[in-house]
C-alpha cells in the first residue's frame, strides 16, 4: 500500500518511508531486491493527491462517466491521470469518483514493471475499506476508519445509501479520526470498524474508544479485503490497456460473450503472448519477462472458461460469432480493443493504440476484414492516432 509518503508491505512490521514521491518506486524495488521480488502485486494506492468525491452520474461505463463528468472534474480528460469509480447504484445514480489531481500511478507502474514487478491492479484505500466487513450489516450502513501515524481516512456508507470519504493528515489526524469514530459509535444503525496501523494509531483508537466497543483491525485485515477486489470493477484505477507492457508483449484477443433475450454484450480482453527474438543485448531483459509471462499463464484457466462461455450463445447468434471471428483476424499488434458493445440493432467497437508503428495498409486490411453480408460499418474507419470507435448495424 502506498499511503502518503510510506509503503506498507506484507511481512514488514513497520511502514517503509520513501520521502519525495519521485523515490517511491526506487525505495520499493530496493526493498524487493533485498527481501525477494514478487512476480506481481496488488496495490492499494492512496497518495495525498488522490481525490475521492461523491457525484451524481449516469449509470454507464467509463466512457459514459468520462463524458458526463470531465467538465466538472478535468483530470478525467487527462490520459496520464488514473481514475475510477465505485459501481453506480441508487435511484439518484450516485457513485464515489476517484481520480489523481497529479498524474503519477501510470509512471509508477511502468517503473515497477521495468524492475521486474508487474502491478496487476491498483485500488483506492476507501475501496478496500468498503470490503473490510466480512458480513454486511443488516442496516446497510457502516463506517470504516483507517488510522496511521499522522494519517487517517474514513469511508462511510450512510443509512440513506450515500458513500463518502473523509481524509486527514498532519495535525488534523487525531481530531478527524476521533470525531468520526465517536460519531459512528454513537449511531445504532451504523456498523463501525477501525483499522489501526502502528502503535501511534493504536493509542489514538484507544483514546477514541472510551466505553464503546467496536472491532479494531490491522494490516492483515486490509490484505484480506484487498484479495477480494475484482479486476473488472470500475474502481480499478488501471484500465486493461495499462496493466500489460504492450511495448514488449504482442497481444491477441480473448472474448467473453453474454447474449440474453436477443441482446449481445461482449467484453474483450487481449492477453496472449507472442514470442520475440532476443539479440545478445536483450538477454538481460529475459528475467523481467518471465514474471509477466507467468502471470499470463496463471490466467489460462480463466481464459478457457471465458471461451467456453462463448460457444453456446454463439450457436444461437451466428452473426455475433462471425463478428468476433472477424475482429481477431489480421488484428494489428498495435491495436488494442478494450470493449465491444452490441444489441439487436448493431454494435460498437472501442479501442486505442498500445504503441507507435501502426501503418495504413495493416489498418485497412483489418477494417476490410470487418466487412460482411451480415452487418456493415456505419462510421468511416480513418487510421487512428489514439483512441477510436467503430460502429456497425446488423443486416
C-alpha positions as CSV (number, residue, x, y, z in Angstrom):
1,X,0.0,0.0,0.0
2,X,1.2,3.5,-0.9
3,X,-0.3,5.9,1.6
4,X,1.1,9.4,1.8
5,X,4.9,9.1,1.9
6,X,5.2,5.5,3.0
7,X,4.9,1.9,1.8
8,X,3.1,-0.7,3.8
9,X,4.3,-4.1,2.7
10,X,3.1,-7.6,3.7
11,X,5.6,-9.2,6.0
12,X,7.2,-5.9,7.1
13,X,6.3,-4.9,10.7
14,X,6.7,-1.1,10.1
15,X,5.9,1.1,7.1
16,X,8.8,2.0,4.7
17,X,9.2,5.7,4.2
18,X,10.3,7.0,0.8
19,X,10.2,10.8,1.3
20,X,9.6,12.6,-2.1
21,X,7.1,10.7,-4.2
22,X,9.6,10.5,-7.0
23,X,11.6,8.0,-4.9
24,X,8.6,5.7,-4.2
25,X,9.4,3.1,-6.9
26,X,13.1,3.2,-6.2
27,X,12.6,2.5,-2.5
28,X,10.1,-0.3,-3.1
29,X,12.4,-2.0,-5.7
30,X,15.3,-1.6,-3.3
31,X,13.3,-3.4,-0.6
32,X,12.4,-6.2,-3.0
33,X,16.0,-6.6,-4.2
34,X,17.0,-7.4,-0.5
35,X,13.9,-9.4,0.6
36,X,12.6,-11.1,-2.5
37,X,10.8,-9.8,-5.6
38,X,7.2,-10.8,-6.1
39,X,6.3,-11.5,-9.7
40,X,3.2,-9.4,-9.4
41,X,1.4,-7.4,-6.8
42,X,-1.9,-5.7,-5.9
43,X,-1.5,-2.1,-5.0
44,X,-3.6,-0.1,-2.5
45,X,-3.0,3.4,-3.8
46,X,-3.6,6.5,-1.6
47,X,-1.3,9.4,-2.3
48,X,-2.1,12.8,-0.9
49,X,-3.4,14.0,-4.3
50,X,-5.9,11.2,-4.9
51,X,-9.4,12.7,-4.7
52,X,-12.5,10.7,-3.7
53,X,-15.7,12.6,-4.1
54,X,-19.4,11.6,-4.2
55,X,-21.1,12.5,-7.5
56,X,-24.4,12.1,-9.4
57,X,-23.8,10.5,-12.8
58,X,-25.5,8.4,-15.5
59,X,-25.4,4.6,-14.9
60,X,-22.9,3.6,-17.6
61,X,-19.3,2.5,-18.2
62,X,-16.1,4.5,-18.0
63,X,-16.6,6.2,-21.4
64,X,-20.1,7.4,-20.4
65,X,-18.9,8.7,-17.0
66,X,-15.9,10.4,-18.5
67,X,-18.1,12.3,-21.0
68,X,-20.6,13.3,-18.3
69,X,-18.1,14.3,-15.6
70,X,-14.9,15.6,-17.2
71,X,-16.0,19.2,-17.4
72,X,-16.6,19.3,-13.7
73,X,-13.6,17.1,-12.9
74,X,-10.9,17.9,-15.6
75,X,-8.4,15.1,-14.6
76,X,-10.8,12.6,-16.1
77,X,-9.9,14.1,-19.5
78,X,-6.2,13.7,-18.9
79,X,-4.9,10.5,-20.4
80,X,-2.0,10.4,-18.0
81,X,-4.1,10.6,-14.8
82,X,-5.6,7.5,-13.2
83,X,-9.2,7.4,-12.2
84,X,-12.0,5.1,-11.4
85,X,-15.4,5.0,-9.7
86,X,-17.4,2.7,-7.4
87,X,-20.3,0.8,-9.0
88,X,-23.2,3.0,-9.7
89,X,-26.4,2.3,-7.8
90,X,-29.4,4.0,-6.2
91,X,-32.3,5.9,-7.6
92,X,-30.2,9.0,-7.9
93,X,-27.5,7.2,-9.9
94,X,-24.8,8.1,-7.4
95,X,-21.2,6.9,-7.2
96,X,-17.9,7.7,-5.5
97,X,-15.4,9.1,-8.0
98,X,-11.7,8.6,-7.5
99,X,-9.0,10.5,-9.5
100,X,-5.5,11.8,-9.4
101,X,-5.0,15.6,-9.3
102,X,-1.4,14.9,-10.3
103,X,-0.6,12.1,-12.7
104,X,1.7,9.5,-11.1
105,X,0.3,6.0,-11.0
106,X,0.9,5.0,-14.6
107,X,4.6,6.1,-14.4
108,X,5.0,4.2,-11.1
109,X,3.6,1.1,-12.6
110,X,5.9,1.4,-15.6
111,X,9.0,1.8,-13.4
112,X,8.0,-1.2,-11.3
113,X,7.4,-3.3,-14.4
114,X,10.8,-2.3,-15.8
115,X,12.2,-3.5,-12.5
116,X,10.5,-6.9,-12.9
117,X,7.4,-6.4,-10.8
118,X,4.0,-6.4,-12.6
119,X,1.2,-4.5,-10.9
120,X,-2.0,-6.5,-11.7
121,X,-4.3,-3.8,-10.2
122,X,-4.5,-0.7,-8.1
123,X,-7.4,0.5,-6.0
124,X,-8.0,3.4,-3.6
125,X,-7.9,2.7,0.1
126,X,-11.6,3.6,0.5
127,X,-12.5,0.8,-1.9
128,X,-10.6,-1.7,0.3
129,X,-12.2,-0.4,3.4
130,X,-15.6,-1.0,1.9
131,X,-14.8,-4.7,1.8
132,X,-13.5,-4.9,5.4
133,X,-16.8,-6.3,6.9
134,X,-17.0,-10.0,6.2
135,X,-20.7,-9.8,6.9
136,X,-22.5,-6.7,5.7
137,X,-24.6,-5.0,8.4
138,X,-28.3,-5.5,8.3
139,X,-28.9,-1.8,8.0
140,X,-26.6,-1.5,5.1
141,X,-24.8,1.4,6.9
142,X,-21.2,1.3,8.0
143,X,-18.2,3.5,8.8
144,X,-14.6,2.1,8.4
145,X,-11.7,4.3,9.6
146,X,-8.1,3.6,8.7
147,X,-5.7,5.3,11.1
148,X,-1.9,5.5,10.9
149,X,0.7,7.9,12.3
150,X,-0.3,11.4,11.0
151,X,-2.9,10.0,8.6
152,X,-6.5,9.0,8.6
153,X,-9.1,8.0,6.1
154,X,-12.7,7.4,6.9
155,X,-15.1,5.6,4.5
156,X,-18.9,5.9,5.2
157,X,-21.8,4.2,3.7
158,X,-24.7,6.1,5.2
159,X,-28.2,4.7,6.1
160,X,-29.5,6.6,3.0
161,X,-27.1,4.8,0.7
162,X,-24.6,7.7,0.1
163,X,-20.9,6.9,0.0
164,X,-18.4,9.5,1.2
165,X,-14.7,9.7,2.2
166,X,-13.0,12.0,4.7
167,X,-9.2,12.3,4.6
168,X,-7.0,13.9,7.2
169,X,-3.2,14.3,7.7
170,X,-0.8,16.0,10.0
171,X,-2.2,17.9,12.9
172,X,-5.8,17.2,11.8
173,X,-5.5,13.5,12.0
174,X,-6.4,13.0,15.7
175,X,-9.3,15.4,15.6
176,X,-10.9,14.0,12.4
177,X,-10.3,10.3,13.3
178,X,-11.6,10.6,16.9
179,X,-14.7,12.6,15.7
180,X,-15.5,10.1,13.0
181,X,-15.1,7.1,15.4
182,X,-17.2,8.7,18.1
183,X,-20.0,9.8,15.8
184,X,-20.2,6.4,14.2
185,X,-20.1,4.6,17.6
186,X,-23.0,6.7,18.8
187,X,-25.3,5.6,16.0
188,X,-27.3,2.4,16.5
189,X,-27.9,2.0,12.7
190,X,-24.2,2.1,11.6
191,X,-21.6,-0.7,12.0
192,X,-18.2,0.7,12.9
193,X,-14.8,-0.8,12.1
194,X,-11.4,0.7,12.7
195,X,-8.1,-0.3,11.1
196,X,-5.2,0.8,13.2
197,X,-1.7,0.7,11.6
198,X,1.1,1.1,14.1
199,X,1.4,1.9,17.8
200,X,0.5,5.6,17.4
201,X,-2.7,4.6,15.7
202,X,-3.5,2.0,18.4
203,X,-3.1,4.8,21.1
204,X,-5.4,7.1,19.1
205,X,-8.0,4.5,18.8
206,X,-7.8,3.6,22.5
207,X,-8.5,7.3,23.3
208,X,-11.5,7.4,21.0
209,X,-12.9,4.1,22.1
210,X,-13.9,5.0,25.6
211,X,-16.9,2.9,26.7
212,X,-17.8,2.0,23.2
213,X,-16.7,-1.4,21.9
214,X,-16.0,-1.9,18.2
215,X,-13.7,-4.1,16.2
216,X,-10.1,-2.8,15.9
217,X,-8.4,-4.5,13.0
218,X,-4.9,-4.3,11.5
219,X,-2.8,-4.7,8.3
220,X,-3.7,-8.3,7.7
221,X,-7.3,-7.4,7.6
222,X,-6.6,-4.9,4.9
223,X,-4.7,-7.6,3.0
224,X,-7.6,-10.0,3.3
225,X,-10.0,-7.4,1.9
226,X,-7.6,-6.5,-0.9
227,X,-7.5,-10.1,-2.0
228,X,-11.3,-10.0,-2.7
229,X,-11.0,-7.0,-5.0
230,X,-12.4,-7.5,-8.5
231,X,-10.1,-6.8,-11.5
232,X,-13.2,-5.9,-13.6
233,X,-15.0,-3.5,-11.3
234,X,-14.8,0.2,-12.3
235,X,-13.0,1.2,-9.1
236,X,-9.9,-0.5,-10.6
237,X,-7.6,2.5,-11.3
238,X,-5.6,0.7,-14.0
239,X,-7.5,0.3,-17.3
240,X,-6.8,-3.0,-19.1
241,X,-4.6,-1.2,-21.6
242,X,-2.3,-0.1,-18.7
243,X,-2.0,-3.4,-16.9
244,X,0.2,-5.0,-19.6
245,X,3.5,-4.0,-21.1
246,X,2.4,-3.7,-24.8
247,X,5.9,-2.5,-25.7
248,X,7.2,-5.9,-25.0
249,X,4.1,-8.2,-25.5
250,X,2.4,-8.7,-28.8
251,X,-1.2,-9.2,-27.9
252,X,-4.1,-11.3,-29.1
253,X,-7.7,-11.4,-28.1
254,X,-9.8,-13.2,-25.5
255,X,-13.6,-12.7,-25.7
256,X,-16.3,-13.0,-23.2
257,X,-19.8,-13.0,-24.6
258,X,-23.1,-12.6,-22.8
259,X,-26.2,-13.0,-25.1
260,X,-29.6,-13.0,-23.4
261,X,-33.1,-12.0,-24.8
262,X,-31.6,-11.0,-28.1
263,X,-29.1,-8.7,-26.5
264,X,-25.4,-9.2,-27.0
265,X,-22.8,-7.9,-24.6
266,X,-19.2,-8.7,-25.3
267,X,-16.2,-7.7,-23.2
268,X,-12.9,-8.1,-25.0
269,X,-9.6,-8.8,-23.2
270,X,-6.3,-9.0,-25.0
271,X,-4.0,-11.3,-23.2
272,X,-1.9,-13.8,-25.2
273,X,1.8,-13.6,-25.7
274,X,3.7,-13.7,-28.9
275,X,7.4,-14.6,-28.8
276,X,10.0,-12.1,-29.8
277,X,13.6,-12.7,-30.9
278,X,16.3,-11.6,-28.5
279,X,19.7,-10.5,-29.5
280,X,22.6,-10.7,-27.2
281,X,21.8,-7.3,-25.8
282,X,18.3,-8.5,-24.8
283,X,19.3,-11.4,-22.7
284,X,19.4,-9.3,-19.6
285,X,15.7,-8.4,-20.1
286,X,14.5,-12.0,-20.3
287,X,14.2,-12.3,-16.5
288,X,11.9,-9.3,-16.5
289,X,9.6,-11.1,-19.0
290,X,9.4,-14.3,-17.0
291,X,7.2,-12.8,-14.3
292,X,4.8,-11.3,-16.8
293,X,4.6,-14.5,-18.8
294,X,4.0,-16.5,-15.6
295,X,1.2,-14.0,-14.7
296,X,-0.5,-14.6,-18.0
297,X,-0.2,-18.4,-17.6
298,X,-2.0,-18.2,-14.3
299,X,-4.9,-16.6,-16.2
300,X,-5.1,-19.6,-18.6
301,X,-7.9,-21.3,-16.7
302,X,-9.9,-18.1,-16.7
303,X,-9.3,-17.6,-20.4
304,X,-10.5,-21.1,-21.2
305,X,-13.6,-20.5,-19.1
306,X,-14.4,-17.3,-21.0
307,X,-14.1,-19.2,-24.3
308,X,-16.4,-21.9,-23.2
309,X,-19.0,-19.3,-22.2
310,X,-18.9,-18.1,-25.8
311,X,-19.5,-21.4,-27.5
312,X,-23.2,-22.0,-26.5
313,X,-24.5,-18.5,-27.3
314,X,-22.5,-18.3,-30.5
315,X,-24.6,-21.2,-31.9
316,X,-27.8,-19.1,-31.2
317,X,-26.3,-15.9,-32.6
318,X,-24.2,-16.8,-35.6
319,X,-23.8,-13.1,-36.7
320,X,-22.3,-12.2,-33.4
321,X,-20.0,-15.2,-33.5
322,X,-18.9,-14.3,-37.1
323,X,-18.2,-10.7,-35.9
324,X,-16.0,-12.0,-33.1
325,X,-14.1,-14.1,-35.5
326,X,-13.6,-11.3,-38.0
327,X,-12.3,-9.0,-35.2
328,X,-9.5,-11.4,-34.4
329,X,-8.3,-11.9,-37.9
330,X,-5.5,-9.6,-39.1
331,X,-5.7,-7.5,-36.0
332,X,-2.6,-5.3,-36.0
333,X,-0.4,-5.9,-32.8
334,X,-0.5,-2.1,-32.1
335,X,-4.4,-2.1,-31.9
336,X,-6.0,-2.7,-28.5
337,X,-9.7,-3.4,-28.4
338,X,-11.0,-2.6,-24.9
339,X,-14.7,-3.0,-25.4
340,X,-17.4,-4.4,-27.7
341,X,-21.0,-3.5,-27.0
342,X,-23.8,-5.0,-29.1
343,X,-27.6,-5.3,-29.1
344,X,-30.2,-6.4,-31.6
345,X,-29.7,-3.4,-33.7
346,X,-25.9,-3.1,-34.1
347,X,-22.6,-3.0,-32.3
348,X,-19.8,-0.6,-31.2
349,X,-16.1,-1.4,-31.1
350,X,-13.9,0.8,-28.8
351,X,-10.1,0.7,-28.5
352,X,-6.9,2.5,-28.9
353,X,-3.2,2.1,-29.8
354,X,-0.8,0.4,-27.4
355,X,2.3,1.6,-29.2
356,X,3.5,3.5,-32.3
357,X,4.1,1.9,-35.6
358,X,0.7,1.2,-37.0
359,X,0.7,1.6,-40.7
360,X,-2.1,2.4,-43.1
361,X,-2.1,-1.0,-45.1
362,X,-2.4,-3.1,-41.9
363,X,-5.2,-0.9,-40.5
364,X,-7.1,-1.0,-43.9
365,X,-6.6,-4.8,-44.1
366,X,-8.2,-5.3,-40.7
367,X,-11.1,-2.9,-41.5
368,X,-11.7,-4.7,-44.8
369,X,-11.9,-8.0,-42.9
370,X,-14.7,-6.5,-40.8
371,X,-17.0,-6.2,-43.8
372,X,-19.6,-9.0,-44.1
373,X,-23.0,-9.7,-45.5
374,X,-24.4,-9.9,-42.0
375,X,-23.6,-6.4,-41.0
376,X,-22.0,-3.2,-42.3
377,X,-20.0,-0.4,-40.7
378,X,-21.9,2.9,-40.3
379,X,-18.9,5.0,-39.5
380,X,-15.8,5.5,-41.7
381,X,-12.6,4.0,-40.3
382,X,-9.7,6.5,-40.7
383,X,-6.5,5.3,-39.3
384,X,-6.4,6.3,-35.6
385,X,-3.7,8.2,-33.8
386,X,-5.0,7.3,-30.3
387,X,-8.5,6.1,-29.3
388,X,-11.1,5.1,-31.9
389,X,-14.7,3.9,-32.1
390,X,-16.2,1.9,-34.9
391,X,-20.0,1.3,-35.2
392,X,-22.0,-1.2,-37.3
393,X,-25.5,-2.4,-37.8
394,X,-26.8,-5.9,-38.5
395,X,-28.2,-6.5,-42.0
